[in-house]
Every structure is written in C-alpha cells, then in structure tokens.
Amino acid sequence: MESISLLLGEALSPYQVTLTPCGAHGECLVTLRNGSGAIAVEREFNQAQLSDKRQLTDVVDGLHRDVLIAEGRLEPCVIAALRNAAGDKQPLVV
C-alpha cells in the first residue's frame, strides 16, 4: 500500500495524497490535499483498481480530471464532452 501511495503522490504532485483503508471489502479512500491542506478531492476505490497497473493509470487520470473540475480549470464544454464519451458509464459528479 505504501508503494501505491508513493506512486500516486508522484503522479499527482503537488497534491498530498493519503490512502486510508475503508469498507469491508478492502476499499481505500484516496484524499488529495492542496498546498494549504484543504481537501481538493476525495474518492473511494477498491483494492483491485489500485493494484493493477492499467487500472491505477485510470485512477490517476480520473483523479487528475476531478482536481481540474474542483479547481474550475476544466471548462463546462469539456465536462459535457467527457459525459458524452462516458456513455453508460458512471456520470461525472461536479
């Protein structure tokens, strides 16, 4: 788990990444804090998503997108395009 935390920390720098075990099935809460310590993004993932290299890449991409949305750096038209591209997948929460 520590190596995953280090990888996420490097990939999502300058945000401080914290992994906290939660849930009965090995889920982990991933928290990203900005430079002032405020929570920028907080998401729950299952252990398989964090253990598989390909899925971990998707997790990082999703967290990066969520940070951009949370900070208002992603335009609404891009959010709409992402929703459209996601199709029947889970909707974006803004």
Buried (B, 14 or more C-beta within 10 A) or exposed (E): EEEBBEBBBEBBEEBBBBBEEEEEEEBBBBBBBBEEEEEBBBBEBEBEBBEEEEBBEEBBEBBBBBBBBBEEEBEEEEBEEBEEEEEEEEEBEE
